[in-house]
Amino acid sequence: MTHDNRESWLNRVAQGMAPLFEALDAPLPDRVRVAIGFTSRGAKGKAIGECWDNRLSADGHFEIFIRPDLAHAPDAMPVQIAAILAHELVHAAVGIPAGHGKAFKRIALGLGLVGPMRATTPGEAFLAAVAPILDAAGPLPHARLDTGGESTAPKKQKARMLKCECATCGYTVRTARKWLELAGAPLCPIEDHGQMQHESLDDDEDGDEDEGG
C-alpha cells in the first residue's frame, strides 16, 4: 500500500494495532489524531512523542505528535515511529490522568514494550507483532528532518540578556548570563535598596526528558 502523506500511514498503523489493544481489554478511543511534528517543547525539546487529552481538543480527539528528527537509519524509522505511536496510543487508551502507572504498564508490557515505562523501547514481542502491520502499511512517506540547518524559525539570540529588577523600587536592567554567574546580580543605584533580583538561570537552558510523553 502506498500513502500520500505521513498521517495516512500513521493512521493505518494505528488501525492495525487496534486488535492488539482490544486483546488487552483496552480498546482505542474512536477519536485519535496522529501527526509527525514537534512536541510542545519544540525542536529543542527532547520528548520523542506526546499525547494530548481529548478534553483539550475542540472536537474531542486525542492528539498525538511524534517528532520528525528520529532514526538516522531510514530502515529503522518505521519501527521506531510505530513503537512511539504504540506508547502514545496506550496513553489514549488508559486516559492521560493514568500517567505511566499500573494501568499504563499493563497495556505497554502486553504490547511488548519493555524497559522504563516513561521510555519507548520495543521488545521482541512488539517487533514480531508490528511486523505484519508495517508490511501492510507499506513505505513510510517520511525522511529524517535535520534540525540543525536553515529554516524560517527565529534566529537564536547568541547572548540572551537576563532581566534584573529591584524588589523595592522596580528599577530594572538587563545583563548577560555570564556576569550573573561570575559576579551575581547588580546593586540597585538607589541607596540602601541592595542587590537586585534576576530571572532564573535555569530558564535559559533547554530541558526535557528524552522519552515518550
N, C-alpha and C positions, 0 to 999 in steps of 0.2 A: 504494500500500500504506500502511496506517495502523498505527502501532506504539503499544502501550500505554505503553511506557517507553523511556528513552534507551538502555538496554543492548541491547534488541531491535534498535533502529535501528543502533547501532554494530556489532553482530554481523552484521547484514545487509550493511552497507557493507564490513566485513572480508571476508565471503564473496564479495562482488562483486569485491574486489581480488585474491582468491586466484589467478585466472588470470594476472594481471599478474606476480605473483611466480613462478608456475610458468614463464612465458615467459622469465624471467631465471635459470632453474635454481636458484631459491631458494624452494622450496615452504614455505608457512607451517606451523608446528607444528600438530598436531591439537588440542592443549590450550592455548587462549588465552582469557583473560577480559578483557573491556574494560568500563570504567565511567567515568562522568563524576564526578569527585571530586577533592579537593585532593591534590597530591603529598605526598611525605614531609615536606617543609618546611612544609606547611600553607598557610593563606590568605596568610600574609605572605611565603612563598617566591615566587620568580619563575619557576620552571620551569613550562612550559606542558603538559608531558607527561612520563610516566615509565613505564618498563617494568622489572618485577622478574623476576629469573631464576626459571625453573621449579624450580630446585633449592631455592628458598626456600619454595615452596608445598607444603602438606601433601599435596595430591593432584596435584602435578606440572604445574600450569598456569603459563604466563607470565601475569603480572598487569599490565595496562596501565591507567593512570589519566590522564585528561585534565581539566584544571581547568575549573570551571564558570563562570568570570567573564570569558570571552573575548568578542571581537567585539561592539562596541556596536551595529552594524547587524545586525538579525536575518537579513537576506538573505545576509550574508557568513558567518554562523556555520557552516552545514553544510560549506562548502568548507574553512574554516579547521580545523574539527574533523576532517574527512576527511584533510587534509594532516598534521595531528599524528598521527592514527591510523596513517597510512602510515609516518611516521617511526618510530613505536614498533614497528610490525609488522616493520620492517626489523631492528630490534634482536632481535626474537624469531626471525626467520628466520636471521640470521647468528650468533646467540649473543651474550649480553651481554659476554663477555670480548673480543669483537672491537672493542668501543667504536665510535668513529666513523672507524675506519681504512679500509684499502683495500677489504675485503670489504663493509663498510657503504656506502662511497662508490659502489661499482659498482652496487649494487642501488638506492640512493637516486637516483642520476643516471638509471638505467634507468627508474625510475618517473616521472621528470620533476621531481623535487625539485631545486632549484638553490640556489646560494649556499653559505655555510659549512656544513659537514656537521652542526655542532652546533645549527644553527638549523633552522627548518622553513619553507621558502619554496617554495610551489608554483609551478612554471613553466608555460608554455603547454601543454606536452605532458601534464603531470599534469592540468591543468584539463580538457583535452579527453578524457583517459582516464576521469576520475572523473565527468564529467557524466552519462553514461547510468547509472552506478552509483547516483548520488544521485537521479536521476529514478525509478529502480526502487525505491529505498528509501522514497521518499515524504517527507513532512514530518518534520523532527526535533522530537520532543516535548520541547523544552528551551528555556528562555529564560535570558538572561544573569542571573547572580546578582550583586547589588550587595553587596560585602563590607564596605561602609562603614557599614552600618546595624546595627540591633539583632539580637542572637541570644543563644543560651544560652551562648556562649563566655565564659570568664572575662574580666572586665574587665582591660584592660591597666593595669599599675601605672604611674602617671604619673611617679614618680621612683624607679626601682629602686635599692635600696641595695646597694652592692657590698661584698663581704667583704674585710677586710684582716686579715692574720694575721702574727704574729711568727714568723719561721723558727726562732728559738732556743727560745722557751718555749711557743708555740702560742696566746698571748693574741690574742683576736680582737675586732674592732669592725666596724661597718658604716658606710659613708659614701656620700654622693651622688656620682654620676659627675662632676658639675661641679667638686667640690672636688679630686678626684684629678687632673683636667685642669689646674686652676688652681694647686694647691699641692703636688701629689704625695701619696704615702701618708703617714699619720701615723707618729710615732715610738712605739715601744713604751714604756710608762711605766716599765718596769724598766730601771735604769741600764745603759748600755753595750750594750743589745740593738739599738739603732739603728732604722732605718726598716723598717716592716712591708711585707710583700708583699701584692699585691692581685689580685683577679680581672682577667682580661684585659678591657680596654675594648672590644675588638673583639667579644667575646661578647655585648655588649649591643646590637649592631646586627644588623639583618637583612641577609643577603647570599646571593644565589644568582643564577645566570645566567638571563637571560630567553630561554630556548630550550628545545627539546625535550630529553628525557633521553637 
